[in-house]
Amino acid sequence: YKVLVGTTADLLSSPPPIEPIVRLARLLALLVMVTDGTVDDKDYYNLIDHSISMLDLDTNATTKRLLLNTLCHLTYNIDMTIHMKNNSSLKASLVKLSESEDSEISFDAYRILAVIMNEDDIKALTNTSKIVAIFYLYFISMMNDPIQKTAFHSLLHSLKSLVQHDQVKKELIEKDFVPLLIQCAVETSSIKIQQCALEILLSLSFYKDTLNMLEQDTKFMTTLKTLNTSSELSIQRTVNHLLWQFEQKNKTLLSSSSSTCNIMLSYSHNDKTLCFQIYDHLVKDGYNVWLDRDQMHGDTMTAMANAIEKSEFVIICMSEAYKQSPYCQAEAHYAFERRRKLIPLVMKSKYKPDGWLGIIVSGKIYVDFTKHQFDLACSMLKTEIEKKQQTESIASKPLAKTTTDLSALCTSSIVPMELPHCIDVWSADHVRSFLVANNFTSLLPVFTDFNGQLLHQAYAMCQLNRETMFHSMKNEVATCEHVLPLTLGTYLHFLNALKQYIPISNSDTAQTPASMICSVM
């Protein structure tokens, strides 16, 4: 088998390709797909590179379809997917092929793009609605066709990656994908299709409107309760996370129980080898560490939530697999909401967090286990833990009720100050003056001792994900007594009022960016 993969890769490197060789490559890639990415061999990476290089050659439509099919199948392996992401020419080739008049070529190009694009790529595209529309058309045509069951599962696999992007999530919801996914989860006889549909719904459930829609579907909720005792452990795990989301929706965040362990490790099981080594090292050094070593079954999310509640630190083991996992997102999101001290680790070479993960770890120091020897990286991790134990940032304060003297916070701002036109030069007094003058006093506890640069960073985080930041700020305000709750209206007015002081970056202008006010003046 390994000889066959290597030989096929070598034969692909000698264009023009012979169609039977390309078909053989597709069959070998299909093996990766049907085993859910567990098949791996270094020669597959050569096969990927040669397939990519052939995409731009003047080959016939059949060969292009086979090459794209090959790459689609190989996206089932996370390491092969990362290899594709790191190929500098692939995205450009796929964007070009996505405009093909051949619908199969166009769709397969979009399917691969769905898996390998990052947040910046999505933002750079002007046709995200077109991608969603194409997926919608194929979804409708395939979902009830038993002959296309394998192809439909492959479509859902790509959609599961695409749904990680916030911009796409919104368009999927607006396109009424949720009822279709519910239908897949409730009516399909295929476990793989059901699993994919449930995982996509779990990703979408981080939007409250989607969560409400799911909860109101009686048939779906009945199915979930039945599946919660499924013999298929992967199904059971996804359902457990969904049911936990419903339970949390109506819960009020209360003050946390006192920590009984130092650290919780939040990780993807794709990265378990390195995570287990980190765990063993920390335990050896005397830390009390919680880690799900054996992928628990049953009420997994409650166990995870309890571990987060009892931990002072949550270590986020970042990788592409972590970011794409709705289970990891649920853990990280809950740790973020509970104001745990988050320490991000880079688990895969050259990995840069974006999307929801980028927001959660924004402004935090990463410990990169791929750039340093293991012992040195562990030493850096312990240093970071010790630093955070000594200095607790606002974002990591536990949710305990505090008495905030709002009048004391406002004292220095009773007489409004003249604000500089650019937020980056504001002092902490300027920030307080802005909040009081605009009647945003409920936000004073959130931005205590913030200068303009810190407030600018907070504004940027809000622009990346308004909903997450709203709930984060709302929860922080809720921990303070004698302070009015933060409403959505106040939050939106705050962002709108602050916008005029935000620098307008323009590479063609002077080095010091001007704010909107400066531009007008």
N, C-alpha and C positions, 0 to 999 in steps of 0.2 A: 504493500500500500504506500509506504513512504517513498519507495523507489518510483512508483507510478506518479506521485505528486511531483517529485523532483524532476522526473523526465518530462512530464507535461509542461512544467514551468519553463524548462530549457527549450522545448520545442516552440513555445509561445514567443520566445525571445528572438525568433528568426522569422521576421515578416518577409513576404506576406503570409499570414496565417492560413493553415489548411483547415477548412471547416470541421472535419472530424476531430481535430485536435482541440478546437474551441469547444466542441460539444463534450469532449472528455473532461475539459476543465470545468465545464458547467456541472457535470455529474459529480465530480470530486467536491465542488462547492456545495452541491445539494446534500452531500453527506454531512457537512458542517451544519446545515440548516436542520435536517431531520434529527440530529443529535443535540439540538438546542445549543450549539456552539461548544460542546465538550470536546469535539475532535480538534486537535491543534497540531501543527507541525511547522517548523521554520520554513520549509519549502513553499508553504501556502503564501508566505509574504512575497516570495519571488513571483508566484503566480499572480498575486494582486498587482505588483508593480508592472509586470508585462501586460496584463490585461488593461491597465490604465493607459500605458503608453500606446496601445493599439487603438484606443478609442478615437484618437485624433487622426488615425490613418484613413485613407480613402477606401474603406471597406464597404461591402454591401450591407443592406438593412438587416439581413438574417444574422450576419456575424456580429453586428452591433447589438442586436437583441440578445444574442448568446453571451456576449461579454458583460452586458449590463445585468443580465440574469445571474451570471457568475458572481459579480460583485454584490448583488442583492443578497444572495445566499450567504456570503461570507460575513455580512454584517451581523449575523447571529452570534459571532464570537467577538467579545468586547475588545480583546487585544488586536484583532484584525481590523476592527472598526477604528480604533485609535491609529493604527498604521495608515489607514485610508485618510483619516483626518489630517495626518501630518504630511500627506502628499500635496505639495504646493500647486500642482496643476489640475488635480481631480475636480475640484469645485467648479473651476472655470469651464472645464470640458462638459461637466454635467449640466451646468446652466445653459450652455450652448445647445446640448442635446435635448434639453427640456422644451426647447422651442421647435423641435422636429414635428413635421406634419404626420409622422408615423406615431399613432397614439400609444402604441406599446413601448416604443423607445422613449417617448416623452414621459410616460408614467413611471417607467423603471428609473429614469434619471431623477425624477422627483422623489421616488422611494429611497434612493441612496442619499440624496441631499437631505431628506428628512432625518436620517440617522447621523450624518456627519457634520451638519451645520451647527455652529454655536450661536449665541445670542447676537453677536456683532454681525454675523452673516445674515441672520433673520432681519435685523434692522436695516441692513444694506439693501435687501431685496425690496423691490417696489410692487411685487406681485404675490405677497403672502396669501391674499384672498384667492388668487388663482390656484395656488397649491391646494388650499383647503377645498375649493370647488372641485378640483380634479379628484382628490381623495373621496369626496362625497359621491361623485358620479360612479366611481369604481366600487365604492362601498355598497351602494344601492344595487348595482348590477350583480355583485358577487354574493351578497350575504345569504340569499335564499337558493343559491345554485349549488347542489351537492357535488357537481363535477368540479367546481372551482374551490373546494374546501381548503386545499393546501395553499392555493394562491390567495385566498381570503385571509388565512392565518398570517401569511407573509405581509399582506397589506396592514393588518392590525399590528404586526411587529414594528413596521415603519411608523405607523401612527402613534404607537406608544412612545417612540423617541421624539416625534414631532410635538407631542402634547407637553413636553417639558418646557417649551418656550411660552412665556406669558402672553405674548402677542398672538400666538397661534391658538392658545387656549381660548381666548376671548372669541376668536373667529369661529372656532369649532362649536362653542356654545351657541353663538348667534346663528350658526348654520343648522341648528337643531340636530347635532350629532348625539346628544345625550339620550333622547328616546330610542335612537337606533342602537346605541350601545346597550341600553337596558334590554332591548329586545334580544340582542345577542346573548346577554348574560342569563336571560330567563328561558329562552326557547331553544338554544342550540343543543345539539347532542354531542358536540365536540368539546372535550375538556380543554384542549389547547386554545380554542377560540373563546370559550367561556373565561378562561384564565386571563387572556389578553384583554378582553372587554372589561372585566372587573378591575384590572390594574389601571386601565385608562380612566375608568370612572373614579378610581381612587385618586389619581392625579388631578382630575377635574374637581374633586370634592373639596379641594382647598379653597374653592370659591363658594361663598355662602349660598349664593343663588342656586348653584348646582346641587349643593347638599340639601337644600330645601326641596328642590325638584325630586331628588331621589327619595327623600323621606316621605313625600306625598304620594309616591307610586306604591300602592298597596301590594300589588303583585310582586314588585321588585323586593320590597321589604320582607314579604313572606318567603320568597326564594332565598334571601340572605340568611334568614333564620334556619332554614332547612340546610343550606350549604355550610353553616357554621359547624356542623358535625360531620362534614364530608370526609370520606376516607382519603380523598386527595388532599394531601397536606398543604400543597401550594395554594389550592382554592381556599382551604380553611384559613390559611394565614391572611390572604387578601380580604376575605369576608370579615375576619376579626378586626382588621384595621378599619374597614368601612364602618362597622358597627360602633367601634370606638369613636370614630369621627362624629357620629350622630349623638353619642352620649356626651361628648365634650361640647357640642354646639350650644346646649342650653345650660351648661355649667358656668358658674361664676368662679373666676380664679381666686382662690383663697390663699392665705399665707402658707408658705411651704413648711413642711415638717423639718425638724433639724436634721442635718446631714448625718448619715451613719456610715458613709463610705466617702473616700476622697474623690474618686474618679469613676466615670462611666466611659467606656469606649464605644462610640457609635461608628459602625463600619459596614461596608459591603462584604459579603462572603466571598466575592471575587478577590478580595485583598486579605483574606484571612491569614495567610502564612506570615506576612509581615506584622499584621495586627497581633497575632498570638505571641510573636517574639517581643513586641513592645509591651504587651500585657505581662509576660513572664519577667521582663526586665524591671518593670515598675513594682511588681509584687516583691521581687527579690530586694528592691530598695526600700521596702517597708510600706508602700502605699496600699491602701485598701481599694481594690479595683473591681468594678462590675463589668462583665462581658458575657454576651450570649455566645458561648463557644459552640453550641450544638444546634443552632437554629431551633429555638423552642417552638413547640406546637401548643395548640389550645389558645388560651387568652393571652396572646403574646404582647399585644400593645399595652394592656394593663400592667404587665410585668415590666415592660420597658418604661412606662410612665412612672411607675413606682421607683425604678432604679434612678431615673432622672430626678425625681423628687428628693431622693435620699443622697444625692451626690452634690458635691460642691463644684466639681469641674465636669464638663462633658468634652471629651476629645473627639473632634470631627475628623475622621480619616478620609480625606478628600481624594476622589478619583472620578473618572468618567462613569464608572459603574455605580458609585455612590450617588452622583448627581442624577442619574437616570432612574434610580430606584425610588418609587413612591413610599416604600417603607422607611428608607433612610430619610426622605424628606419629612415624613411624619415625626420621626424622632428628633431631627434637627430643629424643626419648627417648634415642637413642644419645649425643647430645651431653651430655645430663644425666647419663647413666651414666658417661661418660668425664670428668666434672668439668670440662668446658670452661666458660670464663667466658661466661655467657649475657647478652646485652643485648637486651631486647625492644623492638621498635618497633611503634607503632600505625599501621596503614596505612589504616584506614577510619574515618571520623568516628563517634564515640560507641561504638566497639567496646570491649567489656570481656571479657577472656578468662575462661573458666570451664572446668569439667571437667578433662580431662587437661592442657590447656594452662595453665589457671589454676594448677594444682599446680606445673608445671615453672617458671613465671615468678614464683611466689609470693615476695614480699619483695624483688623486684628493681625498680629504677627504670625506668619506661617513657620512651622518647623518642617523643613524639606528633607525627608528621609531618602530622597533619590540623589541629593547633591553631597551628602556627608556620609562618612562611615557610620555604621549603626550606633556604636558606642557614643560617638560625638553627638549624633542627632538626639539620642536619648538624654545626654547631658544637657543639651539645649532645651529639650522638652521640660526637664526637671527645673531648669533655671526659670523658664516661663511660668511654671506652676508656682514657684516660690515668689516670683515677682507679683503674680496676681493675688497671692495670699496676703501680700503686704499692701498692695494698692488695688482697691476695688473700683472698677470703672462704673459709670452710671448704668451702662447697658447690662452689667452683670449683677446688679443689686437684687437680692431676693425679694419676692413679693410679700413684704411685711408692711402692715399699716404703719405709716409714719405721720407724725404731727408736723405739718408744714405751716409756718407762720407767713401767710401770704402778704400781710401788711409789711412785714420786715423785708420781704423780697422786693416789694414795690417802693420802699422808702426812697431809694436813690433815684427813682424815676417818676416821682410825683410831678416834677417840673420836666416836661418833655425836652429832650436834647435834640439839637440839630444833627441829623444823621448824615454821615458821608455817603456819597452817591454809590460807592462800591462796597458791598458787604464785607469783602475780604479785609478791609482796614478797620472794621468795627471793633470796639473793645467790648468787654462783658457789660459795661454800663450802657453802651449803645444798644446791645441786644435786649436788655431789660426795658430800656426806653421804648424800643420798637414794639415789644409785646404789650406793654401797658398802654401806650398811646393808641394802639389798634384794638384794644380790649381783648387781648389774647392772654389774660392773666392766668387762665387755667393751665397754660403751657409753661408758666414760670418754673415750676418744679422740674419739668423735663429738661429745660435748658439752663439750669443753674450753672453759673461760671462758664457758660459757653461764650467764646468770642465770635467774631464774624466768620472766621475761617471754619470753625467747627459747625456753626449754623449753616454755612454754605454746604458742607459735607452732608449734613442731615437733610437739606433740601434735595441734594443730588440723589440720596437714597430714596427719598419719597418719590422722585420722578421715576426711578427704576421700578418701584413696586408700591404704588400708593396704598393699596389695600393692606398689605403686610405692615407697612409703617404706621398706618392709621391705628390698627389694632394694637401694635406695640406701644405707641404713645398713649392710646386710650387706657391700656392696662397700667402703664406707669402712673398716669394721673390718678387712676382709681386707687392706687396704694397710699395716696396722701389724703389726710383728713382736712376738712374745711376748704376743700377745693371743688368747684363745680365739675361735673363729668365732662370729658371732651366729646363734643358732638361731631358728626360728619360735616355739618355746615361750618362749624368753627375751623375744623381742619382744612377744608377746601378754601375758606376765606384767608386763612393763614398763608397757605401756599401762594394764593393769588396776590396777596399784599407783598409777600417777600420777593416775588418774581421780578419786580421792577428794580431791585437792588442786585440781582444776580449778574455777574459779568457775562457779556456776550462774546464768546470766543470766536475769533476770526483770524486765520493765519495770514491774511493780507493786511491786517491792521497793526497798530503798534504792539510792542511786547506786553504792555500793561492793558489787559482787557477792560473794556468799558461796560458799565451796566446799562440797562434800558434807559434809565434817567439821563445818564451821561450822553447816550446816543441822541436822545431827543434834544438835549441842550446844545 
